[in-house]
Amino acid sequence: MSIKEYQQSLSKQLKNANQTAPSATVLGIALGEDRCLVHMHEVSEVIQTPKITPVSLTQPWFIGMTNVRGNLYGITDLGVFLGGSPTPFNSKSRILLVSTHYKMNSGFLVNSMLGIRNLSEFKQIESTKNAKDADVSRYYMDKEERQWRELSLHKIICNEKFLQIAR
């Protein structure tokens, strides 16, 4: 299967997942100083950072592989993938496992969890940056005037850059 065919297959799966999952519930995560929102239907599980085995000759954002209950997952540092600094491994860092709807055993390392939220708590705003991020769906402001980026894990895992982990 080519990358293009795989991306089309994932797009169809996303449409099916969106039809069955409520889209107003989001998970707040921290990536460095940035606050981000990820729709709950895009995440199958959040786990503590397990032992990760590095893989040689891969991109700097690809951390390695880990075993989660007998299944191998490729783990990506989400902050580095999006152009930020490396995420430290500490007691607050977590791995977001991508929804099984996407049929891709992939996980993302994030700095910390900021809780489950409802989009009704936020006000949608225009981007404060000159260029819109390809992996960001929308920008929001909370009641404390903090900016949040809504990420699409689907867009990230369909990104050709993400699918090419080899250097």
Buried (B, 14 or more C-beta within 10 A) or exposed (E): EEEEEBBEBBEEBBEEBBEEBEEEEBBBBBBBEBBBBBBBBBBBEBBEBEEBEEBEEBBEBBBBBBEBEEEEBBBBBBBBBBEBEEBEEEEBBBBBBBBEBBEBBBBBBBBBBBEEBEBEEBEEEEEEEEEEBEBBBBBBBBEEEEBBBBBBBBBBBBBEEBEEBEE
